[in-house]
């Protein structure tokens, strides 16, 4: 079988695409990478919340998939919008890497060790509010670009520290830069997993792609995505969620916050593993009833 795999051009995206390419080729497929520039790759001087959010990194790739120009696509799951275009499906979710955020600082200082007024860079509202809740005396500024670009800006002295996803840092072989793993920060929905997207009516491709699916990571991802979809959240709202499975139960912890981190509504929900979608929805409904609905109305 010969497949064309669509991907963005960044080093991290290419690592992810080659990871999937190698897995498929081990199953006897031949895979060609098709490099696609997305809107999110072109606009680097504005916060994602102001220019459209998650879909900016997948729209052009999904269009190529629908047109038949590629046969499958690989995305960071956290970049994939909650509603997929008609005719497309998330056929597989790979085994999840460490889902947490990390702090990288020039002198190896932890978040609590940074001096008052230190500038911390991140493009994520979710990260911004959690930084502010820990350290109101720090200055948080928008930082866009790929992993290499962000680290370079740190080294040039534009920031005292930056916050990135552990998974991306590890995949780029840059773990030595990590000053602190922020395990008390609630991650982005799906952070650490890769999503492989295919056309719904393409069983030949799906037969091979499904062999790369990791059952537990898939269930956890769908639980978290159900939570986010119920909240109707996107990049304009600080929202995070993380789920885990113990025995026959699935648990999810999540939050929704105003833009300043002053009203921070969080909670935990649990249920049977097979109820993974309903568990995510229940947590969202709990947060909405506890003040989340008012926060969302104000932001939107």
C-alpha positions, 0 to 999 in steps of 0.5 A: 500500500502507498499512502501520502501523509500530510503534515506541517513543515516545522521540525516537531511536525516532521518528527511526528509525521516520521514517527507515524511513517516509520510505524506504517512502513513497519506494517509493509506500507510505503509512505510519502510525506506531503508538506503543507503550510497552514494559516497558523504557520504564516501568522506568527505575530498575533496570539492564537486567541485573536486570530482563530484558535486551534483550527489554524494548524489543521484547516489546510491539511484537512482540505487536502485530505477531503480533496484526496490530495493526501490519504492521512494526516498527523496532528498534535491532538491538542491542535485539533478542533472539537468538531471535524469536517464532515467526512473525516475521522480521528482514526487513531490516537497514539500512546500518550507522552508525558502530558505536562507543561515544563518551565525552561529558564536561562539559569535553571530556576523554577517558577517559584525562584524567578525574581519579581517582574521576571518575564515569562513567555507562552502563547497559551491562555491556559498556561497564562492564568495558571502562572498568574495564580502561582506568581501574580508578580511575574509578567506574562507575555505572548510567545509564538513560534516553534520549539527552537524559535522559542528557546532561541528567544529565551537565550537572546534574553527576551524572556526570563523563562518560557513554558512549553509542552514536555512532549514537544521538548522531548521529541526534539531531544531538548530535555536537558533544557528543562528547569521544572516539570509543572505537574501542578498545572492542568494540561491542555486537552489531549496534550502529549498524544498524536492524532491520525486523521483519515477519510471516513470512507477509506477502509484501506487506509484505516485498516493500517492506521487503526493498528497504531491506535493506543486504546487507553490514550484514545479513551482518555483523549475522547473523555477530555474532548467531550469535556471541552466540546460540552464547554464549547471552548476554544483558544479564546478561553483558559480551559484545561483537562487531564484524565486517567484510568485506574482499574475499571474507572476513568477520572478527569480533572479540569478547569475553566477560568476568566482571563486573569485567573481570578475566577478559577472553577475546577473539579473532578469527575469519575465513572466507569471506563465505558462511560468515558464520554459521559464522564467528560460531559458531566464534569463540564456541566458541573463547572458550568453550573459552578460559575463557568457559564458566566465566565464563558458568556463574559469572554465570548 
